[in-house]
Every structure is written in C-alpha cells, then in structure tokens.
Amino acid sequence: MTAAAGPDGWPDAVAEFGWNELLEEDAETAVSILSDLQGRLLPHASFVDDVALAAAGRSEWLRAPGAPVTRIAFPPLGSARVGSVVENPATTGADHCTVAVSGIVSLDPRATATLLVPAHLGDDLIIVRTPLDEQNLTFEPAGIEPESGWTRVAGTVEGTVLSTGDEAAGLWRHIRAAANRALSYELNAIAREILTATVDHVRSRKQFGRELGSFQAVKHALADTRVWQECAELATDAAWETSAAEAPILAKSLSGRFFRSAAENCQQLLGGMGFTWEHSFHRYLRRGLILEQLLGTSACLRTELGAGVKRGDMPVLASL
C-alpha cells in the first residue's frame, strides 16, 4: 500500500503504515526499509529530518501535537561544514540571536514548519530555531530535480537559541550521523536501480550479433560498479555497529562512490537509450546527484576521513 501511494501521497501512506512508531522502537529496521524505498520509488518528500531528530533524542520537535514540523537547515550542497553564521555574538547569551542562514532544507508545501539552524559562533556551534516562512528567507530549488523537495535557503533571521556549547556540538553530531546513514541507504537503492536497469539492457540488446553484455569492456565496467556496491552496502550496515562518528561518514562516502560509478558506467552502457525521457535513468540520476552532495560529496568526506588518519585519531571502524 505504501509503495503504491505515488510520489505525492507518500508521506500520508508512510504515517498510516506506522513508520514513526517503528522509528522510535527499532531505528535500524525503520531507516533501512524506508530509505531503501525512497531510493527505489523517488517520492516527492524526504524523511531525513525525522530520522536525524529522532536519533538526536528530539523527536518531540517533529510531532508535537498541534505544532509545526521541524526542518533542519543542512550545510550547502557539496559541503559537510555548517554554512550558517551567528551575526550578533554579543547577545548570544540571551534567548534570541540573529543568524545568517545558508543551507539546504527539505520542504513539504502542505505542512507548516519551523527551521532548525545549526550555526557557527566563532569556533563554536549553536542550534537556533526560527519560523520557516520568515519573510527574510529566500528559497530556491536545489539541483536539477525540483520535485525532490530539497531547496536552498538563505537570508538573515531572528531565532530562538535552543542549544549551545558541547550540547549543541553533540546534538549536531547525532543529527549528521543519522542523516548520513539514511542517505547511504537511499543512495545505495538509487544506484542499484540504475545498475539493474543497465544489466537488463545489455542482456537484451545486441551488437554485431552478440549480446552487449558479452563484451569484455561492458563486463569490466559493470564489475567495477558491483565492487563499489558491495563496499557501500557493507559499510552502511556496519555504521550501526559503532558509535564512532566516522562510521556514517565512511558509509555515505562509499555510497556516493557507488552511485557515481553506476551513473558514469551505466550512462555509457545505456547509450542513446539512457538519454531518452522515457527511460528511467534520468530520474535516478537527478535524484542521486542531489543526495550525493548532501552533507558533503564523496570526495569531501574522503578528505575529512583522510585528515583523521593523518592526525592519528581515526578509531577502528570494523573488526577484521
């Protein structure tokens, strides 16, 4: 029933299914199931905010009776670093402050919402809440798929300070880790759909009297993507097994690499078919290009992990 709800009916179908309750009782099962379906069905909504705030112990910000839902201002596309900045540091000890917001947010036009803004105050981080319909905010569709709901947000607003210091930093670590895990499952599902469609294509199409899939160059390209798939899926599942902040980062990096490999190799192997509007490839490509950049591209995250290795403070992420 949930899968048949269609792109616009997805949020209501998920809520009726009882996913929110499952998220509270068994987050790993809930996230792995829903994020996988998100990647396969490409609905016009995202549940990354729900996952992130539930993992941070702030689910009441999402579903308080009669209150607007909460949306998170994630870093700008392509970056893992918080982009919003507090503009009046002299008054941040009070309940309110002014924040220059710069990031990306998942919008649902049917729901009223408040915006949760992680923002830099010098070298520190604070968490601020502000109305999402604030007149001083501007919104612009992110990437090449406006239907995804992911939207750039910018502007200077007044907000209520919710958390500061170590508490805010810890809250952001939980939010980022949970979001990376959810995005990893979703990217894996998108890349699998691309890979499956391409395998079907090279099995059914012929050139010089032979199936396309019988040519060595085709086999090598698909095998390369399949290797990244195995790495990404193992890392995504393993990200639940440790509390280390680096594990979800590694999972998101490898899932992004799996998607990039599928997009590059499969677009080549699909040939002209992949450029037609009727083929499904472009739908998965456009959604994946947005998600791969959320909370940092694969290259950005590899750099972050490499810096940890260089400093010598990288924890053991898996027992071998």
Backbone torsions as a table, in degrees:
resi	resn	phi	psi	omega
1	MET	NA	-44.9	180.0
2	THR	-62.3	-44.7	-178.4
3	ALA	-66.3	-26.3	-177.4
4	ALA	-91.4	3.5	-174.6
5	ALA	-70.7	-21.8	-177.6
6	GLY	88.9	162.7	-174.4
7	PRO	-58.8	-36.3	-176.3
8	ASP	-87.3	-27.0	-179.8
9	GLY	-89.2	4.2	-174.8
10	TRP	-59.7	-50.2	-177.3
11	PRO	-58.6	-42.6	-179.1
12	ASP	-67.4	-39.1	179.8
13	ALA	-66.1	-39.6	179.1
14	VAL	-65.4	-42.8	178.9
15	ALA	-63.5	-40.8	179.6
16	GLU	-66.3	-33.5	178.7
17	PHE	-64.9	-25.7	-179.5
18	GLY	96.1	27.4	-176.5
19	TRP	-66.7	-35.1	-180.0
20	ASN	-61.0	-40.7	178.0
21	GLU	-67.4	-39.9	178.2
22	LEU	-64.5	-35.9	179.0
23	LEU	-61.1	-38.4	179.7
24	GLU	-73.4	-33.0	-175.8
25	GLU	-86.7	-38.9	-175.3
26	ASP	-148.5	84.5	-173.1
27	ALA	-62.0	-40.8	-176.9
28	GLU	-60.8	-46.5	179.1
29	THR	-64.9	-45.0	-178.2
30	ALA	-61.4	-47.8	-177.0
31	VAL	-67.4	-43.7	-177.6
32	SER	-64.5	-37.8	-179.9
33	ILE	-71.3	-52.7	-173.6
34	LEU	-69.9	-42.2	-179.0
35	SER	-65.0	-35.6	176.1
36	ASP	-63.5	-43.8	177.2
37	LEU	-65.1	-37.1	177.2
38	GLN	-56.8	-45.4	-178.6
39	GLY	-68.4	-32.3	-178.5
40	ARG	-80.2	-38.1	-171.5
41	LEU	-100.5	-17.4	177.3
42	LEU	53.3	56.6	178.1
43	PRO	-69.7	165.9	-179.9
44	HIS	-89.4	49.2	-178.9
45	ALA	-164.2	162.9	177.0
46	SER	-137.4	147.6	178.4
47	PHE	-114.3	18.1	179.9
48	VAL	-61.3	-38.3	178.8
49	ASP	-61.9	-44.7	179.6
50	ASP	-59.8	-47.2	-179.0
51	VAL	-61.2	-45.9	-175.4
52	ALA	-66.0	-45.4	-177.2
53	LEU	-72.8	-33.3	175.8
54	ALA	-65.0	-41.2	179.3
55	ALA	-66.6	-29.4	179.3
56	ALA	-85.2	2.8	-179.6
57	GLY	75.2	25.3	-178.0
58	ARG	-123.0	36.4	-178.5
59	SER	-62.9	-22.5	179.3
60	GLU	-66.0	-22.3	176.7
61	TRP	-70.2	-20.0	-177.2
62	LEU	-90.7	-40.3	-167.5
63	ARG	-128.0	28.8	176.7
64	ALA	-63.6	130.3	-177.0
65	PRO	-54.7	125.9	177.0
66	GLY	77.8	-3.4	-177.6
67	ALA	-99.1	154.2	175.5
68	PRO	-63.9	153.5	173.8
69	VAL	-72.5	161.3	-179.1
70	THR	-107.5	133.6	175.2
71	ARG	-118.6	144.0	-175.1
72	ILE	-99.8	135.3	172.7
73	ALA	-85.1	92.2	178.5
74	PHE	-73.1	163.1	179.3
75	PRO	-57.4	157.2	177.9
76	PRO	-55.4	152.5	-179.2
77	LEU	-52.7	134.3	177.2
78	GLY	91.7	-6.6	-176.2
79	SER	-124.6	145.6	173.9
80	ALA	-98.8	-2.5	-176.7
81	ARG	-94.8	133.1	177.3
82	VAL	-54.4	131.3	-174.9
83	GLY	-99.2	-14.1	-177.9
84	SER	-83.9	149.5	-174.3
85	VAL	-135.7	136.2	174.4
86	VAL	-74.2	130.5	-175.0
87	GLU	-97.5	-15.8	-179.2
88	ASN	-126.7	72.4	-175.6
89	PRO	-59.0	-21.2	-176.9
90	ALA	-69.2	-22.4	-175.7
91	THR	-112.5	12.2	-175.0
92	THR	-73.3	-8.7	174.5
93	GLY	-75.1	-14.4	178.7
94	ALA	-83.9	-175.9	-178.7
95	ASP	-79.2	-15.6	-176.0
96	HIS	-126.2	156.5	175.2
97	CYS	-156.4	169.6	176.8
98	THR	-105.6	130.4	-176.0
99	VAL	-126.8	132.7	170.4
100	ALA	-87.9	105.4	-174.3
101	VAL	-84.9	133.5	175.0
102	SER	-148.7	112.9	-178.1
103	GLY	-179.8	-157.3	-179.6
104	ILE	-137.3	140.1	-174.3
105	VAL	-136.4	148.4	176.4
106	SER	-91.1	114.0	-175.2
107	LEU	-101.1	141.4	170.4
108	ASP	-120.8	105.1	-174.4
109	PRO	-62.7	-14.5	-177.5
110	ARG	-86.3	-12.9	-172.8
111	ALA	-119.8	141.8	170.5
112	THR	-77.8	147.3	-172.7
113	ALA	-148.8	157.1	167.8
114	THR	-110.2	157.0	-175.8
115	LEU	-108.1	126.1	175.7
116	LEU	-96.9	118.5	-171.4
117	VAL	-117.4	108.3	166.4
118	PRO	-73.8	130.3	-175.6
119	ALA	-139.6	147.4	178.0
120	HIS	-82.6	136.3	170.6
121	LEU	-126.3	89.2	-170.6
122	GLY	66.2	-125.6	177.4
123	ASP	-89.7	-3.7	-178.0
124	ASP	-97.7	170.4	179.7
125	LEU	-125.0	139.7	172.5
126	ILE	-129.3	158.6	178.2
127	ILE	-112.9	126.3	-175.5
128	VAL	-124.5	144.5	175.5
129	ARG	-116.8	137.5	-179.3
130	THR	-147.5	152.6	176.8
131	PRO	-60.1	135.4	-178.3
132	LEU	-72.1	-24.7	-179.3
133	ASP	-91.7	20.1	177.9
134	GLU	-54.1	131.9	-175.9
135	GLN	-63.8	-23.6	-177.3
136	ASN	-84.5	-0.5	177.9
137	LEU	-94.3	142.8	174.5
138	THR	-115.7	146.7	-176.4
139	PHE	-127.1	138.6	-179.5
140	GLU	-145.3	130.2	179.8
141	PRO	-53.8	136.7	-178.9
142	ALA	-93.5	137.5	175.6
143	GLY	72.1	-157.2	-173.1
144	ILE	-108.9	16.5	178.1
145	GLU	-135.3	86.1	-179.8
146	PRO	-59.3	-27.3	-177.6
147	GLU	-66.2	-16.4	-177.5
148	SER	-67.9	-23.0	-177.2
149	GLY	89.9	-14.5	179.2
150	TRP	-73.7	126.5	-168.8
151	THR	-136.4	135.2	173.9
152	ARG	-72.6	138.9	179.0
153	VAL	-129.3	137.7	-179.5
154	ALA	-152.0	157.0	178.4
155	GLY	141.6	169.2	178.9
156	THR	-110.1	124.6	-173.1
157	VAL	-136.2	160.8	170.2
158	GLU	-92.7	136.5	-178.5
159	GLY	-141.9	167.1	177.8
160	THR	-95.3	128.4	179.5
161	VAL	-75.9	122.2	179.8
162	LEU	-100.1	-33.0	-174.4
163	SER	-155.4	145.2	179.3
164	THR	-138.2	171.3	171.8
165	GLY	61.5	-142.9	-177.3
166	ASP	-63.5	-33.1	179.4
167	GLU	-63.4	-44.2	179.2
168	ALA	-65.3	-41.7	179.4
169	ALA	-63.1	-42.0	178.3
170	GLY	-66.2	-39.5	178.0
171	LEU	-61.9	-43.7	179.3
172	TRP	-66.0	-36.5	177.2
173	ARG	-61.0	-43.2	178.8
174	HIS	-65.2	-42.9	179.5
175	ILE	-61.7	-47.5	-177.8
176	ARG	-64.7	-42.8	-179.5
177	ALA	-62.2	-46.8	-179.1
178	ALA	-65.4	-40.6	178.8
179	ALA	-64.1	-40.8	178.6
180	ASN	-63.5	-40.0	177.6
181	ARG	-62.8	-46.4	-179.6
182	ALA	-62.6	-43.5	179.6
183	LEU	-64.8	-32.6	178.9
184	SER	-63.4	-47.5	177.9
185	TYR	-60.5	-41.6	-177.7
186	GLU	-66.9	-42.9	177.5
187	LEU	-64.6	-39.8	177.8
188	ASN	-60.2	-42.5	-179.9
189	ALA	-65.5	-41.0	178.0
190	ILE	-61.8	-46.9	-178.6
191	ALA	-65.4	-36.7	177.7
192	ARG	-64.1	-40.3	178.5
193	GLU	-62.2	-41.7	177.9
194	ILE	-63.1	-45.7	-177.6
195	LEU	-64.6	-43.9	-179.8
196	THR	-61.6	-44.1	179.2
197	ALA	-62.9	-36.1	-179.5
198	THR	-72.2	-40.6	177.1
199	VAL	-61.2	-43.3	176.9
200	ASP	-60.8	-38.0	-178.9
201	HIS	-65.8	-48.6	-175.8
202	VAL	-73.0	-17.8	174.6
203	ARG	-80.2	-28.2	-173.9
204	SER	-98.7	-19.1	-177.7
205	ARG	-99.7	147.3	-177.9
206	LYS	-124.4	151.9	175.0
207	GLN	-143.5	133.2	-176.1
208	PHE	54.5	34.2	177.7
209	GLY	78.2	7.2	-179.1
210	ARG	-126.3	151.5	175.1
211	GLU	-63.0	141.4	178.8
212	LEU	-57.8	-34.7	-178.1
213	GLY	-68.9	-10.6	-179.5
214	SER	-84.5	-11.9	-178.8
215	PHE	-79.1	141.1	-174.1
216	GLN	-61.9	-41.1	-178.8
217	ALA	-61.5	-38.8	178.3
218	VAL	-66.4	-44.6	179.3
219	LYS	-59.7	-43.3	-178.3
220	HIS	-64.7	-41.4	-179.5
221	ALA	-64.6	-44.1	179.9
222	LEU	-69.0	-36.0	178.3
223	ALA	-65.2	-38.6	178.5
224	ASP	-61.8	-45.0	178.0
225	THR	-64.7	-38.3	-179.8
226	ARG	-64.2	-35.3	177.1
227	VAL	-64.0	-44.0	178.0
228	TRP	-64.7	-33.5	176.7
229	GLN	-61.2	-47.2	-179.1
230	GLU	-61.6	-43.8	179.0
231	CYS	-61.5	-45.4	-176.2
232	ALA	-65.7	-44.9	-177.1
233	GLU	-68.3	-39.2	177.0
234	LEU	-64.4	-43.2	-179.2
235	ALA	-67.1	-35.8	179.4
236	THR	-66.1	-45.1	177.6
237	ASP	-65.3	-38.5	-177.9
238	ALA	-70.9	-18.6	-178.4
239	ALA	-65.2	-16.6	176.9
240	TRP	-83.5	-14.2	-169.6
241	GLU	-88.1	-4.5	-178.5
242	THR	-142.7	153.2	177.1
243	SER	-89.8	-1.2	-179.4
244	ALA	-62.1	130.8	-178.2
245	ALA	-64.3	-22.7	-176.8
246	GLU	-74.0	-23.2	-176.2
247	ALA	-63.2	-48.7	176.1
248	PRO	-65.0	-30.6	177.4
249	ILE	-65.0	-44.2	177.4
250	LEU	-61.8	-42.6	179.8
251	ALA	-61.5	-46.9	-179.6
252	LYS	-64.0	-38.7	179.1
253	SER	-62.8	-45.3	-178.8
254	LEU	-71.5	-35.5	176.8
255	SER	-65.7	-39.0	175.3
256	GLY	-63.7	-37.4	178.6
257	ARG	-68.0	-38.6	175.8
258	PHE	-61.2	-45.8	178.8
259	PHE	-62.1	-45.3	-179.1
260	ARG	-61.7	-41.0	178.7
261	SER	-64.1	-43.9	178.8
262	ALA	-63.6	-43.6	-178.3
263	ALA	-62.8	-45.5	-176.3
264	GLU	-71.2	-50.1	-176.5
265	ASN	-70.4	-41.9	-174.8
266	CYS	-73.1	-33.1	175.5
267	GLN	-62.3	-39.0	178.3
268	GLN	-66.0	-43.1	-175.0
269	LEU	-75.6	-28.1	178.0
270	LEU	-73.8	-21.4	177.8
271	GLY	61.3	-140.5	-178.2
272	GLY	-63.0	-27.8	-179.9
273	MET	-60.4	-38.0	-177.4
274	GLY	-69.2	-15.5	-179.5
275	PHE	-95.6	-2.5	179.5
276	THR	-82.7	149.2	179.9
277	TRP	-69.7	-23.3	-177.6
278	GLU	-76.6	-27.4	-179.3
279	HIS	-76.3	148.0	-175.9
280	SER	-75.3	-12.0	-172.3
281	PHE	-55.3	-45.7	-174.4
282	HIS	-64.4	-30.8	-179.8
283	ARG	-65.7	-45.9	179.8
284	TYR	-72.0	-35.3	178.7
285	LEU	-62.4	-47.1	-177.1
286	ARG	-64.3	-43.3	179.1
287	ARG	-66.4	-42.6	-179.2
288	GLY	-64.0	-34.5	179.7
289	LEU	-65.1	-28.4	175.4
290	ILE	-77.3	-50.0	-175.0
291	LEU	-65.9	-34.5	-179.5
292	GLU	-64.1	-26.0	-179.1
293	GLN	-90.8	-16.0	-179.8
294	LEU	-65.2	131.9	-178.5
295	LEU	59.0	26.4	174.7
296	GLY	106.8	134.8	175.9
297	THR	-70.5	169.1	177.6
298	SER	-57.6	-42.1	-179.9
299	ALA	-64.7	-41.7	178.8
300	CYS	-61.8	-44.2	-178.5
301	LEU	-70.5	-35.5	176.0
302	ARG	-62.9	-39.3	177.7
303	THR	-62.5	-42.0	178.8
304	GLU	-63.2	-44.6	179.0
305	LEU	-66.7	-39.4	178.3
306	GLY	-62.6	-36.6	177.2
307	ALA	-63.8	-36.4	177.0
308	GLY	-66.6	-39.3	176.7
309	VAL	-63.8	-42.4	-179.4
310	LYS	-64.3	-37.1	178.3
311	ARG	-74.0	-18.6	-179.1
312	GLY	84.4	17.1	-177.8
313	ASP	-115.3	21.9	178.3
314	MET	-79.6	122.9	179.4
315	PRO	-74.9	164.5	173.5
316	VAL	-74.9	121.7	-174.5
317	LEU	-95.0	-16.8	179.6
318	ALA	-157.0	143.6	177.0
319	SER	-85.4	127.4	-178.6
320	LEU	-108.2	NA	NA
